[in-house]
Amino acid sequence: MKRETQFKRCPGSLVFMQPKPEIVPCVACGADTEIWSDEAEGKCPACGAAVVRYASQSCVDWCRYARECLGDDKYKQYGQMKAAMRKHALLNALEQYFGKGGEQVKHSRKVVGYAELILAEESTADPNVVFAAATLLATGGKSTPAGQGSAPADAQESEGTSVAREILKTLGYTEDFISEVCDIIENKNSVRGKINFMIVCDAALLANSEETLARAAAGSSDDSFLQLFMTRGGRRIAEKGVALST
């Protein structure tokens, strides 16, 4: 009974269990936008742009009783909210590095989109690692044209990991997390064959092969192309010819 009372008074859970509106400035026009504390984003009342709250630490992030405190449904909702906030922070950092609307950013969004489709079929993967690595692959080759060279490669070792490491460190990720993401970008032996690495590679391959996907959608499949994929999800997307809109 004491534990239940303690959970009800926990400030970290109260913010989520009893949500309150927060005012966040719109990055597009600066107008005040109301976002509830149990939501990741809202719509700017002035210009209609999506406004996302930045992730903040809560006892829910580390407390071993967090799931029991919130309940399964709310705990899952909290995880989804934090994931959306982390995605926004990473993409925002990428836009600051390349410039908003750059070809590398557009291509990175495609890689991320394919990674998310594959993740839906790969329950053992860590979506946070996959998303971070897929987002930051482009930092390994700033001059590389969109659609080419975005898969992990040894040539990306020097610049790519230094930029990725700095971005992740600034956003407060742990050293173990940063190391795994950088190892994926560098295509290191330590991560080859592991599911997070395989998803990122397949997502990059899909993003770089949309002409081939278009032929597959028209009924012209290429067995040699399908054999390049390491995950079931990636192979299935390639078989169906699923291409993301730009």
TORPAMI-549338 format. One record per residue (C-alpha): residue number from 0; residue in three letters; x, y, z. Coordinates in Angstrom, 3 decimals, padded with zeros to 6 digits, always signed. Layout:
N
<site><resi>NUM</resi><resn>ala</resn><east>X</east><north>Y</north><up>Z</up></site>
...
This chain:
246
<site><resi>0</resi><resn>met</resn><east>+000.000</east><north>+000.000</north><up>+000.000</up></site>
<site><resi>1</resi><resn>lys</resn><east>+002.858</east><north>+002.336</north><up>+000.779</up></site>
<site><resi>2</resi><resn>arg</resn><east>+004.391</east><north>+001.666</north><up>-002.619</up></site>
<site><resi>3</resi><resn>glu</resn><east>+001.113</east><north>+002.559</north><up>-004.363</up></site>
<site><resi>4</resi><resn>thr</resn><east>+000.917</east><north>+005.850</north><up>-002.448</up></site>
<site><resi>5</resi><resn>gln</resn><east>+004.518</east><north>+006.610</north><up>-003.308</up></site>
<site><resi>6</resi><resn>phe</resn><east>+003.845</east><north>+006.030</north><up>-007.012</up></site>
<site><resi>7</resi><resn>lys</resn><east>+000.850</east><north>+008.371</north><up>-006.973</up></site>
<site><resi>8</resi><resn>arg</resn><east>+003.005</east><north>+011.149</north><up>-005.521</up></site>
<site><resi>9</resi><resn>cys</resn><east>+005.946</east><north>+010.580</north><up>-007.867</up></site>
<site><resi>10</resi><resn>pro</resn><east>+006.517</east><north>+013.912</north><up>-009.683</up></site>
<site><resi>11</resi><resn>gly</resn><east>+007.857</east><north>+012.221</north><up>-012.800</up></site>
<site><resi>12</resi><resn>ser</resn><east>+004.738</east><north>+010.128</north><up>-013.276</up></site>
<site><resi>13</resi><resn>leu</resn><east>+002.325</east><north>+012.908</north><up>-012.303</up></site>
<site><resi>14</resi><resn>val</resn><east>+003.514</east><north>+015.055</north><up>-015.201</up></site>
<site><resi>15</resi><resn>phe</resn><east>+002.500</east><north>+012.242</north><up>-017.522</up></site>
<site><resi>16</resi><resn>met</resn><east>-000.484</east><north>+010.786</north><up>-015.644</up></site>
<site><resi>17</resi><resn>gln</resn><east>-001.987</east><north>+014.230</north><up>-014.996</up></site>
<site><resi>18</resi><resn>pro</resn><east>-000.823</east><north>+016.156</north><up>-018.075</up></site>
<site><resi>19</resi><resn>lys</resn><east>-000.592</east><north>+019.920</north><up>-018.169</up></site>
<site><resi>20</resi><resn>pro</resn><east>-000.161</east><north>+022.280</north><up>-021.125</up></site>
<site><resi>21</resi><resn>glu</resn><east>+003.314</east><north>+023.620</north><up>-021.856</up></site>
<site><resi>22</resi><resn>ile</resn><east>+004.144</east><north>+026.552</north><up>-024.116</up></site>
<site><resi>23</resi><resn>val</resn><east>+006.788</east><north>+025.852</north><up>-026.769</up></site>
<site><resi>24</resi><resn>pro</resn><east>+007.850</east><north>+028.435</north><up>-029.393</up></site>
<site><resi>25</resi><resn>cys</resn><east>+007.326</east><north>+027.443</north><up>-033.020</up></site>
<site><resi>26</resi><resn>val</resn><east>+010.675</east><north>+027.081</north><up>-034.796</up></site>
<site><resi>27</resi><resn>ala</resn><east>+009.108</east><north>+028.285</north><up>-038.048</up></site>
<site><resi>28</resi><resn>cys</resn><east>+007.446</east><north>+031.534</north><up>-036.948</up></site>
<site><resi>29</resi><resn>gly</resn><east>+008.129</east><north>+031.906</north><up>-033.219</up></site>
<site><resi>30</resi><resn>ala</resn><east>+004.485</east><north>+031.795</north><up>-032.135</up></site>
<site><resi>31</resi><resn>asp</resn><east>+003.614</east><north>+030.214</north><up>-028.785</up></site>
<site><resi>32</resi><resn>thr</resn><east>+002.336</east><north>+026.661</north><up>-029.237</up></site>
<site><resi>33</resi><resn>glu</resn><east>+000.545</east><north>+024.683</north><up>-026.546</up></site>
<site><resi>34</resi><resn>ile</resn><east>+001.707</east><north>+021.083</north><up>-026.132</up></site>
<site><resi>35</resi><resn>trp</resn><east>+000.465</east><north>+018.824</north><up>-023.347</up></site>
<site><resi>36</resi><resn>ser</resn><east>+003.068</east><north>+017.183</north><up>-021.132</up></site>
<site><resi>37</resi><resn>asp</resn><east>+002.013</east><north>+013.680</north><up>-022.251</up></site>
<site><resi>38</resi><resn>glu</resn><east>+002.454</east><north>+014.522</north><up>-025.947</up></site>
<site><resi>39</resi><resn>ala</resn><east>+005.546</east><north>+014.944</north><up>-028.088</up></site>
<site><resi>40</resi><resn>glu</resn><east>+004.242</east><north>+017.549</north><up>-030.495</up></site>
<site><resi>41</resi><resn>gly</resn><east>+001.544</east><north>+020.045</north><up>-031.315</up></site>
<site><resi>42</resi><resn>lys</resn><east>+000.449</east><north>+022.260</north><up>-034.194</up></site>
<site><resi>43</resi><resn>cys</resn><east>+001.410</east><north>+025.916</north><up>-034.354</up></site>
<site><resi>44</resi><resn>pro</resn><east>-001.783</east><north>+028.032</north><up>-034.202</up></site>
<site><resi>45</resi><resn>ala</resn><east>-000.201</east><north>+030.724</north><up>-036.368</up></site>
<site><resi>46</resi><resn>cys</resn><east>+001.485</east><north>+028.921</north><up>-039.276</up></site>
<site><resi>47</resi><resn>gly</resn><east>+000.328</east><north>+025.316</north><up>-038.864</up></site>
<site><resi>48</resi><resn>ala</resn><east>+003.841</east><north>+023.866</north><up>-038.562</up></site>
<site><resi>49</resi><resn>ala</resn><east>+004.477</east><north>+020.839</north><up>-036.354</up></site>
<site><resi>50</resi><resn>val</resn><east>+006.167</east><north>+021.838</north><up>-033.096</up></site>
<site><resi>51</resi><resn>val</resn><east>+007.984</east><north>+019.183</north><up>-031.063</up></site>
<site><resi>52</resi><resn>arg</resn><east>+008.986</east><north>+019.400</north><up>-027.420</up></site>
<site><resi>53</resi><resn>tyr</resn><east>+012.594</east><north>+018.618</north><up>-026.621</up></site>
<site><resi>54</resi><resn>ala</resn><east>+013.222</east><north>+015.513</north><up>-024.539</up></site>
<site><resi>55</resi><resn>ser</resn><east>+013.784</east><north>+016.049</north><up>-020.834</up></site>
<site><resi>56</resi><resn>gln</resn><east>+014.883</east><north>+013.592</north><up>-018.175</up></site>
<site><resi>57</resi><resn>ser</resn><east>+012.303</east><north>+012.117</north><up>-015.823</up></site>
<site><resi>58</resi><resn>cys</resn><east>+012.414</east><north>+009.536</north><up>-013.065</up></site>
<site><resi>59</resi><resn>val</resn><east>+010.316</east><north>+007.399</north><up>-015.430</up></site>
<site><resi>60</resi><resn>asp</resn><east>+013.458</east><north>+007.026</north><up>-017.571</up></site>
<site><resi>61</resi><resn>trp</resn><east>+015.467</east><north>+005.263</north><up>-014.877</up></site>
<site><resi>62</resi><resn>cys</resn><east>+013.167</east><north>+004.078</north><up>-012.080</up></site>
<site><resi>63</resi><resn>arg</resn><east>+012.825</east><north>+000.297</north><up>-011.919</up></site>
<site><resi>64</resi><resn>tyr</resn><east>+009.183</east><north>+000.702</north><up>-010.857</up></site>
<site><resi>65</resi><resn>ala</resn><east>+008.293</east><north>+002.964</north><up>-013.801</up></site>
<site><resi>66</resi><resn>arg</resn><east>+006.160</east><north>+000.406</north><up>-015.644</up></site>
<site><resi>67</resi><resn>glu</resn><east>+004.313</east><north>-000.527</north><up>-012.454</up></site>
<site><resi>68</resi><resn>cys</resn><east>+003.885</east><north>+003.138</north><up>-011.601</up></site>
<site><resi>69</resi><resn>leu</resn><east>+002.403</east><north>+004.181</north><up>-014.942</up></site>
<site><resi>70</resi><resn>gly</resn><east>+000.740</east><north>+000.940</north><up>-015.977</up></site>
<site><resi>71</resi><resn>asp</resn><east>+001.519</east><north>-000.919</north><up>-019.198</up></site>
<site><resi>72</resi><resn>asp</resn><east>-000.477</east><north>+001.315</north><up>-021.549</up></site>
<site><resi>73</resi><resn>lys</resn><east>+000.824</east><north>+004.614</north><up>-020.191</up></site>
<site><resi>74</resi><resn>tyr</resn><east>+004.364</east><north>+003.249</north><up>-019.982</up></site>
<site><resi>75</resi><resn>lys</resn><east>+004.203</east><north>+002.286</north><up>-023.661</up></site>
<site><resi>76</resi><resn>gln</resn><east>+002.747</east><north>+005.685</north><up>-024.535</up></site>
<site><resi>77</resi><resn>tyr</resn><east>+005.544</east><north>+007.380</north><up>-022.597</up></site>
<site><resi>78</resi><resn>gly</resn><east>+008.161</east><north>+005.384</north><up>-024.521</up></site>
<site><resi>79</resi><resn>gln</resn><east>+006.582</east><north>+006.371</north><up>-027.835</up></site>
<site><resi>80</resi><resn>met</resn><east>+006.521</east><north>+010.020</north><up>-026.798</up></site>
<site><resi>81</resi><resn>lys</resn><east>+010.192</east><north>+010.011</north><up>-025.800</up></site>
<site><resi>82</resi><resn>ala</resn><east>+011.137</east><north>+008.217</north><up>-029.031</up></site>
<site><resi>83</resi><resn>ala</resn><east>+009.392</east><north>+010.912</north><up>-031.081</up></site>
<site><resi>84</resi><resn>met</resn><east>+011.209</east><north>+013.625</north><up>-029.149</up></site>
<site><resi>85</resi><resn>arg</resn><east>+014.582</east><north>+011.931</north><up>-029.651</up></site>
<site><resi>86</resi><resn>lys</resn><east>+013.904</east><north>+011.588</north><up>-033.388</up></site>
<site><resi>87</resi><resn>his</resn><east>+013.134</east><north>+015.266</north><up>-033.687</up></site>
<site><resi>88</resi><resn>ala</resn><east>+016.277</east><north>+016.245</north><up>-031.785</up></site>
<site><resi>89</resi><resn>leu</resn><east>+018.470</east><north>+014.066</north><up>-034.023</up></site>
<site><resi>90</resi><resn>leu</resn><east>+016.911</east><north>+015.307</north><up>-037.256</up></site>
<site><resi>91</resi><resn>asn</resn><east>+017.172</east><north>+018.883</north><up>-036.038</up></site>
<site><resi>92</resi><resn>ala</resn><east>+020.885</east><north>+018.361</north><up>-035.318</up></site>
<site><resi>93</resi><resn>leu</resn><east>+021.340</east><north>+016.884</north><up>-038.801</up></site>
<site><resi>94</resi><resn>glu</resn><east>+019.626</east><north>+019.896</north><up>-040.375</up></site>
<site><resi>95</resi><resn>gln</resn><east>+021.896</east><north>+022.226</north><up>-038.445</up></site>
<site><resi>96</resi><resn>tyr</resn><east>+024.925</east><north>+020.353</north><up>-039.781</up></site>
<site><resi>97</resi><resn>phe</resn><east>+023.879</east><north>+020.105</north><up>-043.445</up></site>
<site><resi>98</resi><resn>gly</resn><east>+021.429</east><north>+022.983</north><up>-043.698</up></site>
<site><resi>99</resi><resn>lys</resn><east>+017.667</east><north>+022.646</north><up>-043.681</up></site>
<site><resi>100</resi><resn>gly</resn><east>+016.261</east><north>+021.163</north><up>-046.874</up></site>
<site><resi>101</resi><resn>gly</resn><east>+019.625</east><north>+019.827</north><up>-048.069</up></site>
<site><resi>102</resi><resn>glu</resn><east>+019.808</east><north>+016.712</north><up>-050.224</up></site>
<site><resi>103</resi><resn>gln</resn><east>+021.664</east><north>+014.800</north><up>-047.503</up></site>
<site><resi>104</resi><resn>val</resn><east>+018.881</east><north>+015.539</north><up>-045.024</up></site>
<site><resi>105</resi><resn>lys</resn><east>+016.212</east><north>+014.408</north><up>-047.485</up></site>
<site><resi>106</resi><resn>his</resn><east>+018.128</east><north>+011.215</north><up>-048.144</up></site>
<site><resi>107</resi><resn>ser</resn><east>+018.646</east><north>+010.588</north><up>-044.427</up></site>
<site><resi>108</resi><resn>arg</resn><east>+014.901</east><north>+010.876</north><up>-043.890</up></site>
<site><resi>109</resi><resn>lys</resn><east>+014.430</east><north>+008.160</north><up>-046.508</up></site>
<site><resi>110</resi><resn>val</resn><east>+016.936</east><north>+005.873</north><up>-044.803</up></site>
<site><resi>111</resi><resn>val</resn><east>+015.150</east><north>+006.465</north><up>-041.504</up></site>
<site><resi>112</resi><resn>gly</resn><east>+011.769</east><north>+005.783</north><up>-043.098</up></site>
<site><resi>113</resi><resn>tyr</resn><east>+012.904</east><north>+002.427</north><up>-044.465</up></site>
<site><resi>114</resi><resn>ala</resn><east>+014.538</east><north>+001.570</north><up>-041.144</up></site>
<site><resi>115</resi><resn>glu</resn><east>+011.231</east><north>+002.150</north><up>-039.377</up></site>
<site><resi>116</resi><resn>leu</resn><east>+009.429</east><north>-000.133</north><up>-041.842</up></site>
<site><resi>117</resi><resn>ile</resn><east>+011.988</east><north>-002.882</north><up>-041.235</up></site>
<site><resi>118</resi><resn>leu</resn><east>+011.848</east><north>-002.383</north><up>-037.457</up></site>
<site><resi>119</resi><resn>ala</resn><east>+008.160</east><north>-003.294</north><up>-037.529</up></site>
<site><resi>120</resi><resn>glu</resn><east>+009.231</east><north>-006.855</north><up>-038.371</up></site>
<site><resi>121</resi><resn>glu</resn><east>+012.359</east><north>-007.091</north><up>-036.212</up></site>
<site><resi>122</resi><resn>ser</resn><east>+011.305</east><north>-007.161</north><up>-032.559</up></site>
<site><resi>123</resi><resn>thr</resn><east>+014.798</east><north>-007.908</north><up>-031.188</up></site>
<site><resi>124</resi><resn>ala</resn><east>+016.364</east><north>-004.703</north><up>-032.520</up></site>
<site><resi>125</resi><resn>asp</resn><east>+016.944</east><north>-001.540</north><up>-030.502</up></site>
<site><resi>126</resi><resn>pro</resn><east>+014.925</east><north>+001.136</north><up>-032.342</up></site>
<site><resi>127</resi><resn>asn</resn><east>+016.831</east><north>+003.964</north><up>-030.658</up></site>
<site><resi>128</resi><resn>val</resn><east>+020.205</east><north>+002.708</north><up>-031.912</up></site>
<site><resi>129</resi><resn>val</resn><east>+018.801</east><north>+001.978</north><up>-035.366</up></site>
<site><resi>130</resi><resn>phe</resn><east>+017.195</east><north>+005.396</north><up>-035.689</up></site>
<site><resi>131</resi><resn>ala</resn><east>+020.314</east><north>+007.246</north><up>-034.520</up></site>
<site><resi>132</resi><resn>ala</resn><east>+022.619</east><north>+005.331</north><up>-036.865</up></site>
<site><resi>133</resi><resn>ala</resn><east>+020.235</east><north>+005.663</north><up>-039.822</up></site>
<site><resi>134</resi><resn>thr</resn><east>+019.883</east><north>+009.397</north><up>-039.197</up></site>
<site><resi>135</resi><resn>leu</resn><east>+023.601</east><north>+010.072</north><up>-038.822</up></site>
<site><resi>136</resi><resn>leu</resn><east>+024.935</east><north>+007.898</north><up>-041.660</up></site>
<site><resi>137</resi><resn>ala</resn><east>+025.012</east><north>+010.947</north><up>-043.912</up></site>
<site><resi>138</resi><resn>thr</resn><east>+027.482</east><north>+012.717</north><up>-041.627</up></site>
<site><resi>139</resi><resn>gly</resn><east>+030.073</east><north>+010.247</north><up>-042.871</up></site>
<site><resi>140</resi><resn>gly</resn><east>+030.134</east><north>+011.732</north><up>-046.362</up></site>
<site><resi>141</resi><resn>lys</resn><east>+029.002</east><north>+015.332</north><up>-046.388</up></site>
<site><resi>142</resi><resn>ser</resn><east>+029.896</east><north>+015.801</north><up>-050.066</up></site>
<site><resi>143</resi><resn>thr</resn><east>+028.297</east><north>+012.543</north><up>-051.186</up></site>
<site><resi>144</resi><resn>pro</resn><east>+025.282</east><north>+013.092</north><up>-053.475</up></site>
<site><resi>145</resi><resn>ala</resn><east>+021.922</east><north>+011.896</north><up>-052.170</up></site>
<site><resi>146</resi><resn>gly</resn><east>+021.272</east><north>+008.305</north><up>-053.143</up></site>
<site><resi>147</resi><resn>gln</resn><east>+024.952</east><north>+007.335</north><up>-053.250</up></site>
<site><resi>148</resi><resn>gly</resn><east>+027.374</east><north>+006.148</north><up>-050.617</up></site>
<site><resi>149</resi><resn>ser</resn><east>+025.111</east><north>+006.396</north><up>-047.602</up></site>
<site><resi>150</resi><resn>ala</resn><east>+025.554</east><north>+002.780</north><up>-046.512</up></site>
<site><resi>151</resi><resn>pro</resn><east>+028.139</east><north>+002.133</north><up>-043.781</up></site>
<site><resi>152</resi><resn>ala</resn><east>+031.615</east><north>+002.120</north><up>-045.285</up></site>
<site><resi>153</resi><resn>asp</resn><east>+035.227</east><north>+002.325</north><up>-044.143</up></site>
<site><resi>154</resi><resn>ala</resn><east>+035.623</east><north>+005.626</north><up>-046.018</up></site>
<site><resi>155</resi><resn>gln</resn><east>+033.226</east><north>+007.206</north><up>-043.545</up></site>
<site><resi>156</resi><resn>glu</resn><east>+035.344</east><north>+006.521</north><up>-040.487</up></site>
<site><resi>157</resi><resn>ser</resn><east>+037.118</east><north>+009.842</north><up>-039.919</up></site>
<site><resi>158</resi><resn>glu</resn><east>+034.603</east><north>+012.629</north><up>-040.401</up></site>
<site><resi>159</resi><resn>gly</resn><east>+031.449</east><north>+010.604</north><up>-039.924</up></site>
<site><resi>160</resi><resn>thr</resn><east>+032.023</east><north>+009.279</north><up>-036.460</up></site>
<site><resi>161</resi><resn>ser</resn><east>+033.478</east><north>+012.504</north><up>-035.110</up></site>
<site><resi>162</resi><resn>val</resn><east>+030.381</east><north>+014.437</north><up>-036.175</up></site>
<site><resi>163</resi><resn>ala</resn><east>+027.990</east><north>+011.692</north><up>-035.070</up></site>
<site><resi>164</resi><resn>arg</resn><east>+029.778</east><north>+011.334</north><up>-031.741</up></site>
<site><resi>165</resi><resn>glu</resn><east>+029.600</east><north>+015.072</north><up>-031.065</up></site>
<site><resi>166</resi><resn>ile</resn><east>+025.888</east><north>+015.248</north><up>-031.939</up></site>
<site><resi>167</resi><resn>leu</resn><east>+025.005</east><north>+012.277</north><up>-029.740</up></site>
<site><resi>168</resi><resn>lys</resn><east>+027.152</east><north>+013.520</north><up>-026.875</up></site>
<site><resi>169</resi><resn>thr</resn><east>+025.477</east><north>+016.935</north><up>-027.033</up></site>
<site><resi>170</resi><resn>leu</resn><east>+022.063</east><north>+015.259</north><up>-026.903</up></site>
<site><resi>171</resi><resn>gly</resn><east>+023.032</east><north>+013.356</north><up>-023.752</up></site>
<site><resi>172</resi><resn>tyr</resn><east>+023.369</east><north>+009.791</north><up>-025.028</up></site>
<site><resi>173</resi><resn>thr</resn><east>+025.514</east><north>+007.332</north><up>-023.056</up></site>
<site><resi>174</resi><resn>glu</resn><east>+029.003</east><north>+006.335</north><up>-024.185</up></site>
<site><resi>175</resi><resn>asp</resn><east>+027.929</east><north>+002.726</north><up>-024.825</up></site>
<site><resi>176</resi><resn>phe</resn><east>+025.086</east><north>+003.932</north><up>-027.033</up></site>
<site><resi>177</resi><resn>ile</resn><east>+027.369</east><north>+006.348</north><up>-028.911</up></site>
<site><resi>178</resi><resn>ser</resn><east>+029.972</east><north>+003.629</north><up>-029.464</up></site>
<site><resi>179</resi><resn>glu</resn><east>+027.467</east><north>+001.236</north><up>-031.010</up></site>
<site><resi>180</resi><resn>val</resn><east>+026.065</east><north>+003.904</north><up>-033.335</up></site>
<site><resi>181</resi><resn>cys</resn><east>+029.566</east><north>+004.925</north><up>-034.434</up></site>
<site><resi>182</resi><resn>asp</resn><east>+030.566</east><north>+001.288</north><up>-034.961</up></site>
<site><resi>183</resi><resn>ile</resn><east>+027.571</east><north>+000.861</north><up>-037.278</up></site>
<site><resi>184</resi><resn>ile</resn><east>+028.530</east><north>+003.977</north><up>-039.241</up></site>
<site><resi>185</resi><resn>glu</resn><east>+032.125</east><north>+002.726</north><up>-039.486</up></site>
<site><resi>186</resi><resn>asn</resn><east>+031.022</east><north>-000.768</north><up>-040.549</up></site>
<site><resi>187</resi><resn>lys</resn><east>+033.138</east><north>-002.348</north><up>-037.817</up></site>
<site><resi>188</resi><resn>asn</resn><east>+033.491</east><north>-006.093</north><up>-037.435</up></site>
<site><resi>189</resi><resn>ser</resn><east>+032.117</east><north>-005.864</north><up>-033.898</up></site>
<site><resi>190</resi><resn>val</resn><east>+028.618</east><north>-005.013</north><up>-035.162</up></site>
<site><resi>191</resi><resn>arg</resn><east>+028.470</east><north>-006.916</north><up>-038.451</up></site>
<site><resi>192</resi><resn>gly</resn><east>+025.874</east><north>-009.653</north><up>-038.289</up></site>
<site><resi>193</resi><resn>lys</resn><east>+023.973</east><north>-007.947</north><up>-035.467</up></site>
<site><resi>194</resi><resn>ile</resn><east>+020.371</east><north>-006.958</north><up>-036.066</up></site>
<site><resi>195</resi><resn>asn</resn><east>+020.787</east><north>-003.205</north><up>-035.514</up></site>
<site><resi>196</resi><resn>phe</resn><east>+023.593</east><north>-003.072</north><up>-038.076</up></site>
<site><resi>197</resi><resn>met</resn><east>+021.690</east><north>-005.225</north><up>-040.573</up></site>
<site><resi>198</resi><resn>ile</resn><east>+018.587</east><north>-003.030</north><up>-040.405</up></site>
<site><resi>199</resi><resn>val</resn><east>+020.577</east><north>+000.150</north><up>-041.025</up></site>
<site><resi>200</resi><resn>cys</resn><east>+022.413</east><north>-001.433</north><up>-043.957</up></site>
<site><resi>201</resi><resn>asp</resn><east>+019.178</east><north>-002.685</north><up>-045.517</up></site>
<site><resi>202</resi><resn>ala</resn><east>+017.498</east><north>+000.686</north><up>-045.018</up></site>
<site><resi>203</resi><resn>ala</resn><east>+020.400</east><north>+002.473</north><up>-046.722</up></site>
<site><resi>204</resi><resn>leu</resn><east>+020.320</east><north>-000.039</north><up>-049.584</up></site>
<site><resi>205</resi><resn>leu</resn><east>+016.599</east><north>+000.547</north><up>-050.091</up></site>
<site><resi>206</resi><resn>ala</resn><east>+017.040</east><north>+004.324</north><up>-050.043</up></site>
<site><resi>207</resi><resn>asn</resn><east>+019.798</east><north>+004.032</north><up>-052.649</up></site>
<site><resi>208</resi><resn>ser</resn><east>+017.837</east><north>+001.656</north><up>-054.910</up></site>
<site><resi>209</resi><resn>glu</resn><east>+014.460</east><north>+003.216</north><up>-055.549</up></site>
<site><resi>210</resi><resn>glu</resn><east>+014.710</east><north>+002.704</north><up>-059.314</up></site>
<site><resi>211</resi><resn>thr</resn><east>+015.088</east><north>-001.016</north><up>-058.655</up></site>
<site><resi>212</resi><resn>leu</resn><east>+012.140</east><north>-000.867</north><up>-056.251</up></site>
<site><resi>213</resi><resn>ala</resn><east>+010.034</east><north>+000.755</north><up>-058.959</up></site>
<site><resi>214</resi><resn>arg</resn><east>+010.782</east><north>-002.147</north><up>-061.301</up></site>
<site><resi>215</resi><resn>ala</resn><east>+009.852</east><north>-004.606</north><up>-058.550</up></site>
<site><resi>216</resi><resn>ala</resn><east>+006.556</east><north>-002.794</north><up>-058.030</up></site>
<site><resi>217</resi><resn>ala</resn><east>+005.889</east><north>-003.207</north><up>-061.750</up></site>
<site><resi>218</resi><resn>gly</resn><east>+006.403</east><north>-006.962</north><up>-061.422</up></site>
<site><resi>219</resi><resn>ser</resn><east>+010.027</east><north>-007.194</north><up>-062.534</up></site>
<site><resi>220</resi><resn>ser</resn><east>+011.896</east><north>-008.606</north><up>-059.537</up></site>
<site><resi>221</resi><resn>asp</resn><east>+015.664</east><north>-009.096</north><up>-059.419</up></site>
<site><resi>222</resi><resn>asp</resn><east>+016.813</east><north>-012.125</north><up>-057.415</up></site>
<site><resi>223</resi><resn>ser</resn><east>+020.404</east><north>-010.908</north><up>-057.240</up></site>
<site><resi>224</resi><resn>phe</resn><east>+019.165</east><north>-007.648</north><up>-055.717</up></site>
<site><resi>225</resi><resn>leu</resn><east>+017.050</east><north>-009.463</north><up>-053.131</up></site>
<site><resi>226</resi><resn>gln</resn><east>+020.038</east><north>-011.533</north><up>-052.049</up></site>
<site><resi>227</resi><resn>leu</resn><east>+021.805</east><north>-008.364</north><up>-050.888</up></site>
<site><resi>228</resi><resn>phe</resn><east>+019.388</east><north>-007.911</north><up>-047.991</up></site>
<site><resi>229</resi><resn>met</resn><east>+020.211</east><north>-009.192</north><up>-044.532</up></site>
<site><resi>230</resi><resn>thr</resn><east>+016.802</east><north>-008.839</north><up>-042.853</up></site>
<site><resi>231</resi><resn>arg</resn><east>+013.425</east><north>-010.377</north><up>-043.596</up></site>
<site><resi>232</resi><resn>gly</resn><east>+011.797</east><north>-006.967</north><up>-043.458</up></site>
<site><resi>233</resi><resn>gly</resn><east>+014.233</east><north>-005.408</north><up>-045.913</up></site>
<site><resi>234</resi><resn>arg</resn><east>+013.854</east><north>-008.294</north><up>-048.339</up></site>
<site><resi>235</resi><resn>arg</resn><east>+010.065</east><north>-008.150</north><up>-048.137</up></site>
<site><resi>236</resi><resn>ile</resn><east>+010.038</east><north>-004.419</north><up>-048.846</up></site>
<site><resi>237</resi><resn>ala</resn><east>+012.311</east><north>-004.986</north><up>-051.843</up></site>
<site><resi>238</resi><resn>glu</resn><east>+010.093</east><north>-007.806</north><up>-053.140</up></site>
<site><resi>239</resi><resn>lys</resn><east>+007.001</east><north>-005.615</north><up>-052.953</up></site>
<site><resi>240</resi><resn>gly</resn><east>+008.787</east><north>-002.612</north><up>-054.438</up></site>
<site><resi>241</resi><resn>val</resn><east>+007.749</east><north>-000.306</north><up>-051.604</up></site>
<site><resi>242</resi><resn>ala</resn><east>+009.214</east><north>+003.137</north><up>-052.265</up></site>
<site><resi>243</resi><resn>leu</resn><east>+008.859</east><north>+006.075</north><up>-049.894</up></site>
<site><resi>244</resi><resn>ser</resn><east>+007.597</east><north>+009.364</north><up>-051.280</up></site>
<site><resi>245</resi><resn>thr</resn><east>+010.119</east><north>+012.184</north><up>-051.279</up></site>
